[in-house]
Amino acid sequence: MHAPLLVDASGRFRQLVSKQTSVKRFEGWNTNAYWAYFTCHDHTKIPLRYYESCNTNHICLPEGWAWVIRLPSWEGSPLPNLMDMIHYLLDLNEKGTPPDEIPSSHALASMFHLNFRWVVSIGFALRTDVDFPDAAELSRYGSREAEQKFNWIVSRYPHVQRLMSHHTIIPDLYGPGTTWFIRKHLTYQSTQVTGPGWMAIGDAVGFTNPLFSPGINANMATSLYAAELTSSLLSNNGGSVGKVQQVVVDGASHENVLEPYQAFCDRQVVALNRMNVFNYVCMRDPKLGPLGPLWQYLAGTGSPNWQRMRDLFTLDDVADMIKQWVWGAHEPLFVEFADKVIAMLEGPPTPLGDTKTGVELVSSILALSRDTIRDILAGGVYRNRWEGLLRWYDNKLEYVETKNYK
């Protein structure tokens, strides 16, 4: 197979990139994920405030965080039947069928003789510096690492135990040996994302953590940027495949076109990693935990580019906005504050409320955040209807104990 440009979109597998360059791990702790799939007995009885079965639900702990996601599963259905259902739905869409006239999932399963059920993905993304018990103690919690560490962290928190009491694990949902899952060292960065005749996009460029789904709301900028550059390569050579091959192999002109993309990717992964570390260290105390999303929304949705996106950008240049956005991780005000807090909270993921020093540290960080945000909002540059976005906060981003709505 011959092509003027090969794009590695193989995600964390980095099937092309891994043959061209090494992977970089950031200094300090990384994160590991442990998860399984469950049947929920009754999702209306889940003991979580504001639990929404249609969304990803987060439980934040000093050691990391847990996800609870209700998912539709068609596992075990014959592929031809699934394809028939998909074509049927596409036909309904082409006819302009109103959404409320489209059959439900259960009705579709009956129509096309499919297997359908709701399952719940529950997992933990924990810091690698968590002080787990020794192997002998962990063996009490299961027979394999993912099971052991999952059950151990559950045992530490009564509220999480109550959550799990409403679920039953599904053995081997995707075939033999697929009851428990583990993925280690989630955070990485490809040191090179372009070369003669190739470039990488998405998670092949790098990944931080699934906490705020950066792959679909920030890292998609790599796909848009790559599409623009591909168009440039073609247009600069009259659209001729043969000539583009020459440019791609030639090196110099190819590098000139793709050099900004390499710099963009380098900068983006570093920024998203800072944002992830900031969120994680704030989870060490319930009072600090909200600072992660609070500052993320301040920088990501309060910036002038975001507020005026309809005036500043169109579909023709939306890639420019997305390349700049990155959830606000590039905003100088966020970088400065996050770096301060990360330095202040350096150390193992132990609860801060257990010691007098920890309690005083929490108070000092809350005061720093409050004073800094007050000064930022007074400048009038960062604006939004904050009380409509966030529970517990008013339009001045001040905490209001009785405001449990948004």
C-alpha positions as a printed Julia matrix, in Angstrom:
406×3 Matrix{Float64}:
   0.0     0.0    0.0
   1.34    3.44  -0.94
   0.14    6.78   0.43
   1.56   10.29   0.55
   0.95   10.48   4.31
   0.32    7.85   6.98
  -1.52    8.95  10.13
  -1.2     6.94  13.33
  -4.62    6.99  14.99
  -4.1     3.73  16.89
  -4.47    5.34  20.31
  -2.39    4.16  23.24
  -1.06    1.27  21.13
   0.95    3.79  19.05
   1.47    1.15  16.38
   3.49    3.38  14.08
   4.84    5.91  16.57
   6.27    3.2   18.84
   8.5     2.06  15.97
   9.76    5.6   15.35
  10.33    7.07  18.8
  10.28    6.44  22.53
   7.57    7.26  25.03
   8.11    9.83  27.77
   6.84    9.49  31.34
   6.46   12.62  33.44
   8.44   13.1   36.63
   6.73   11.97  39.81
   3.8     9.64  40.28
   1.69    8.21  37.48
  -1.74    6.53  37.67
  -3.02    2.97  37.28
  -6.6     1.93  36.51
  -8.49   -1.09  37.87
 -12.04   -1.84  36.75
 -14.8    -4.37  36.04
 -18.39   -4.5   34.77
 -21.42   -4.95  36.99
 -25.17   -5.37  37.01
 -26.98   -2.73  39.04
 -29.88   -4.01  41.14
 -31.77   -0.69  41.07
 -30.06    2.49  39.88
 -32.68    4.64  41.62
 -31.25    3.53  44.97
 -27.63    4.45  44.29
 -26.37    6.25  47.46
 -24.72    9.15  45.63
 -25.99   12.71  45.67
 -26.87   13.91  42.18
 -26.17   10.5   40.65
 -27.15   10.51  36.97
 -27.31    7.12  35.27
 -26.94    8.72  31.82
 -23.63   10.41  32.68
 -20.21    9.55  34.05
 -20.28    9.86  37.83
 -17.08   10.65  39.74
 -16.11    9.68  43.29
 -12.99   11.52  44.41
 -10.63   10.08  47.02
  -7.17   11.07  48.31
  -5.7     8.14  46.35
  -7.43    9.08  43.09
 -10.96    8.79  41.78
 -13.59    6.27  40.72
 -15.97    6.28  37.78
 -19.5     4.86  37.69
 -20.86    4.66  34.13
 -24.06    2.94  33.03
 -23.58    1.51  29.53
 -25.74   -0.29  26.94
 -24.29   -3.7   26.05
 -25.06   -5.68  22.89
 -22.38   -8.25  23.69
 -23.1   -11.73  22.34
 -25.34  -10.51  19.52
 -24.81  -11.92  16.0
 -22.88   -9.41  13.88
 -25.24   -9.67  10.84
 -28.2    -8.85  13.1
 -26.36   -5.86  14.55
 -25.6    -4.58  11.06
 -29.27   -4.96  10.11
 -30.25   -2.87  13.12
 -27.69   -0.18  12.3
 -28.89    0.07   8.68
 -32.47    0.26   9.93
 -31.59    3.16  12.25
 -29.67    4.94   9.49
 -32.7     4.6    7.22
 -34.94    6.1    9.91
 -32.53    9.01  10.25
 -32.46    9.58   6.48
 -36.27    9.69   6.46
 -36.25   12.31   9.21
 -38.04   10.1   11.73
 -38.76   12.03  14.95
 -36.66   10.76  17.89
 -39.72    9.77  19.94
 -40.83    7.44  17.13
 -37.57    5.48  17.04
 -37.94    2.12  18.84
 -36.32    1.72  22.24
 -33.2    -0.4   22.72
 -35.25   -3.25  24.14
 -37.69   -3.05  21.23
 -34.8    -3.07  18.74
 -33.31   -6.11  20.46
 -36.61   -7.94  20.03
 -37.02   -6.85  16.4
 -33.55   -8.01  15.35
 -33.07  -10.93  17.76
 -30.21   -9.3   19.67
 -28.83   -9.57  23.17
 -29.24   -6.32  25.08
 -28.77   -5.28  28.68
 -27.53   -2.4   30.77
 -24.17   -2.85  32.46
 -22.23   -0.55  34.76
 -18.51    0.12  34.41
 -16.95    0.88  37.79
 -13.25    1.51  38.15
 -10.56    3.4   40.04
  -7.73    5.5   38.58
  -5.27    5.57  41.48
  -1.9     7.22  41.99
   1.13    4.97  41.74
   2.43    6.23  45.08
  -0.52    4.79  47.01
   0.75    2.76  49.95
  -0.94   -0.59  49.31
  -0.66   -3.47  51.82
   1.89   -6.21  51.2
   1.12   -9.16  48.94
  -0.02  -11.41  51.78
  -2.56   -8.83  52.99
  -3.76   -8.0   49.48
  -4.42  -11.67  48.77
  -7.4   -11.39  51.14
  -9.11   -9.18  48.59
  -8.95  -11.45  45.54
  -6.84  -13.65  43.33
  -5.41  -11.1   40.87
  -3.97   -7.61  41.1
  -6.88   -5.66  39.62
  -9.39   -7.46  41.83
  -7.24   -7.08  44.94
  -6.57   -3.37  44.59
 -10.14   -2.61  43.53
 -11.59   -4.4   46.56
  -8.97   -2.97  48.91
  -9.76    0.64  48.02
 -13.5    -0.11  48.31
 -12.92   -1.5   51.82
 -11.41    1.82  52.96
 -14.55    3.89  52.35
 -17.97    2.92  53.8
 -19.81    5.12  51.3
 -18.15    3.31  48.4
 -19.01    0.0   50.05
 -22.68    1.03  50.1
 -22.44    1.86  46.4
 -20.95   -1.54  45.6
 -23.65   -3.33  47.63
 -26.09   -2.36  44.87
 -24.0    -4.08  42.17
 -23.09   -7.63  41.19
 -20.0    -8.3   39.1
 -20.44   -9.74  35.59
 -17.91  -12.52  34.98
 -16.23  -12.72  31.57
 -18.47  -10.17  29.87
 -16.24  -10.07  26.79
 -15.1   -13.68  26.86
 -12.83  -15.82  29.04
 -10.47  -13.82  31.26
 -12.36  -10.52  30.94
 -13.8   -10.17  34.44
 -11.14   -7.81  35.78
  -9.17   -5.18  33.88
  -5.99   -3.29  34.65
  -4.08   -0.58  32.8
  -0.84    0.77  34.23
   1.01    4.05  33.78
  -1.85    5.88  32.07
   0.11    9.08  31.5
   2.62    9.22  28.66
   3.82   11.43  25.84
   5.27   10.48  22.46
   8.52   12.39  22.09
   8.05   12.64  18.33
   4.69   12.86  16.54
   5.8    13.6   12.95
   8.38   12.27  10.55
   9.0    11.7    6.86
   5.67   10.49   5.53
   3.82   10.15   8.85
   2.2    11.93  11.75
   0.28   10.91  14.88
  -3.03   12.14  16.28
  -5.15   11.58  19.39
  -3.9     9.26  22.09
  -1.01    8.19  19.87
   0.36   11.69  20.63
  -0.04   11.31  24.37
  -2.52   10.76  27.18
  -2.93   11.97  30.73
  -6.0    10.61  32.5
  -9.69    9.99  31.73
 -10.83   12.28  34.59
 -12.31   14.97  32.3
 -12.29   12.92  29.07
  -9.47   14.98  27.5
  -9.33   12.68  24.5
 -12.71   13.82  23.19
 -12.82   17.41  24.4
  -9.21   18.59  24.05
  -7.04   16.06  22.25
  -9.4    16.08  19.28
  -7.6    19.29  18.37
  -4.77   17.1   17.07
  -7.15   15.55  14.51
  -8.37   18.93  13.3
  -4.85   20.32  13.13
  -3.62   17.24  11.25
  -6.49   17.56   8.77
  -5.55   21.18   8.07
  -1.9    20.27   7.58
  -2.78   17.4    5.25
  -4.81   19.83   3.19
  -1.83   22.19   3.11
   0.51   19.44   1.94
  -1.86   18.56  -0.89
  -2.67   22.12  -1.94
   0.97   23.2   -1.88
   1.7    20.53  -4.47
  -1.25   20.97  -6.76
  -3.11   18.04  -5.24
  -0.78   15.62  -6.96
  -0.22   12.45  -4.96
   3.09   11.85  -6.63
   4.34   15.31  -5.8
   3.12   15.02  -2.22
   5.07   11.8   -1.87
   8.11   13.75  -2.99
   7.49   16.44  -0.41
   6.87   13.91   2.37
  10.05   12.02   1.61
  12.12   15.06   0.84
  12.23   16.13   4.49
  12.97   19.83   4.53
   9.7    21.23   3.2
   7.78   18.48   4.96
   9.39   19.42   8.27
   8.61   23.07   7.71
   4.93   22.24   7.36
   4.75   19.87  10.32
   7.15   21.56  12.75
   4.39   23.72  14.33
   2.31   20.56  14.86
   5.12   18.91  16.83
   5.44   22.0   19.03
   1.67   22.14  19.52
   1.49   18.5   20.65
   4.47   18.88  22.99
   2.83   21.85  24.66
  -0.65   20.34  24.83
   0.23   17.09  26.59
   2.33   18.94  29.18
  -0.55   21.35  29.87
  -3.12   18.56  30.23
  -0.79   16.68  32.57
  -0.47   19.76  34.8
  -4.26   20.04  34.92
  -4.56   16.37  35.83
  -1.96   16.57  38.62
  -3.67   19.69  39.98
  -7.02   17.88  40.17
  -5.47   14.84  41.82
  -3.61   16.7   44.56
  -6.74   18.7   45.4
  -8.6    15.41  45.98
  -6.59   14.92  49.17
  -9.24   16.92  51.03
 -13.02   17.3   50.44
 -12.76   21.07  50.78
 -10.01   21.31  48.17
 -11.55   18.82  45.72
 -13.93   21.37  44.14
 -10.99   23.67  43.29
 -10.04   21.39  40.4
 -13.25   21.85  38.35
 -13.7    25.39  39.71
 -10.41   26.61  38.24
 -10.89   24.49  35.13
 -14.21   26.17  34.39
 -12.8    29.59  35.26
  -9.94   29.21  32.77
 -11.76   27.07  30.21
 -15.14   28.79  29.96
 -14.37   32.26  31.28
 -11.68   33.19  28.77
 -12.44   35.8   26.08
 -11.98   33.29  23.24
 -14.57   30.97  24.74
 -17.02   33.72  25.62
 -16.84   35.28  22.13
 -16.4    32.12  20.09
 -19.48   32.86  17.96
 -18.07   36.26  17.06
 -14.43   35.23  16.66
 -14.71   31.84  14.95
 -16.69   30.07  12.25
 -16.78   26.47  11.09
 -13.97   27.37   8.69
 -11.55   28.27  11.48
 -12.99   26.43  14.48
  -9.72   24.45  14.63
  -7.96   27.66  15.69
 -10.26   27.99  18.69
  -9.93   24.32  19.72
  -6.13   24.44  19.39
  -6.05   27.38  21.78
  -8.66   26.12  24.22
  -7.37   22.86  25.82
  -9.87   23.25  28.69
  -8.06   26.42  29.75
  -4.89   24.5   30.61
  -2.77   27.07  28.73
  -4.29   30.12  30.44
  -1.51   31.9   32.42
  -3.77   32.41  35.44
  -4.47   28.67  35.63
  -0.83   27.68  35.12
   0.35   30.02  37.88
  -2.23   28.92  40.44
  -1.98   25.19  39.62
   1.81   25.22  39.93
   1.58   26.88  43.34
  -0.93   24.38  44.69
   0.9    21.36  43.26
   4.06   22.51  45.06
   2.16   23.12  48.3
   0.57   19.65  48.19
   3.65   17.69  47.27
   3.78   14.34  49.03
   1.96   11.01  49.27
  -1.84   10.85  48.79
  -2.77   10.89  52.46
  -5.87   12.73  53.77
  -5.0    16.27  54.83
  -7.7    16.49  57.49
  -5.95   13.94  59.72
  -3.33   16.38  61.05
  -3.3    19.96  62.34
  -0.67   20.87  59.75
  -2.85   19.44  57.0
  -5.93   21.37  58.16
  -3.93   24.61  58.23
  -2.6    23.88  54.73
  -6.13   23.38  53.43
  -7.21   26.71  54.92
  -4.26   28.55  53.37
  -4.96   27.1   49.9
  -8.67   27.97  50.13
  -7.75   31.53  51.1
  -5.25   31.77  48.25
  -7.86   30.54  45.77
 -10.54   32.89  47.07
  -8.3    35.97  46.96
  -6.83   35.12  43.55
 -10.25   34.52  41.98
 -11.58   37.76  43.46
  -8.74   39.69  41.81
  -9.22   37.87  38.49
 -12.96   38.56  38.33
 -12.42   42.18  39.33
 -10.34   42.57  36.17
 -13.45   41.88  34.09
 -11.69   39.69  31.52
 -12.88   36.27  32.69
 -16.67   36.12  32.8
 -19.48   33.59  32.82
 -22.78   32.82  34.49
 -20.98   30.76  37.08
 -23.98   29.99  39.3
 -25.61   28.28  36.33
 -22.58   26.04  35.76
 -21.56   25.05  39.28
 -23.34   23.89  42.39
 -22.32   25.54  45.67
 -20.96   28.69  43.95
 -22.5    32.04  43.08
 -21.67   34.38  40.19
 -18.65   35.67  42.12
 -17.39   32.08  42.45
 -17.8    32.32  46.2
 -18.84   29.18  48.06
 -22.48   29.17  49.24
 -23.24   26.29  51.59
 -27.0    26.25  50.84
 -26.71   26.45  47.01
 -26.97   22.79  46.01
 -28.31   23.54  42.54
 -27.07   24.94  39.24
